[in-house]
Amino acid sequence: MSKKVLAVLSEYGYWGEELLGPMENLEGAGYVLPIKTSYPPARSVQPLSNRKRQP
């Protein structure tokens, strides 16, 4: 059974850095990170590209 952490994003937007840092750390530790939005009805959001963050 895989470890999961649910990320819920605001419908008002978010900073990519606020999601990517924790997401990379959690995935690196073996967690699966499904991402949902709180906008009704709750739905899956499109994943960010696999590009590396800019320094």
GIQUIZI-V979965 format. One record per residue. RES is the residue in three letters. D_CENTER is the distance of its C-alpha to the mean C-alpha in Angstrom with 2 decimals. Layout:
BEGIN
res: <RES	RES>
d_center: <D_CENTER	D_CENTER>
END
This chain:
BEGIN
res: <MET	SER	LYS	LYS	VAL	LEU	ALA	VAL	LEU	SER	GLU	TYR	GLY	TYR	TRP	GLY	GLU	GLU	LEU	LEU	GLY	PRO	MET	GLU	ASN	LEU	GLU	GLY	ALA	GLY	TYR	VAL	LEU	PRO	ILE	LYS	THR	SER	TYR	PRO	PRO	ALA	ARG	SER	VAL	GLN	PRO	LEU	SER	ASN	ARG	LYS	ARG	GLN	PRO>
d_center: <19.95	16.46	14.58	11.51	9.19	8.02	5.44	7.71	7.81	11.42	13.54	15.08	12.46	10.54	11.22	9.24	10.54	9.26	5.57	6.96	9.53	8.20	5.69	9.02	11.14	9.82	9.96	13.24	14.49	14.17	11.42	9.70	6.12	6.62	4.90	8.07	10.00	12.94	15.28	17.98	18.05	14.50	13.09	10.34	8.96	9.70	7.51	8.08	11.29	12.06	14.11	14.55	14.14	17.52	19.44>
END
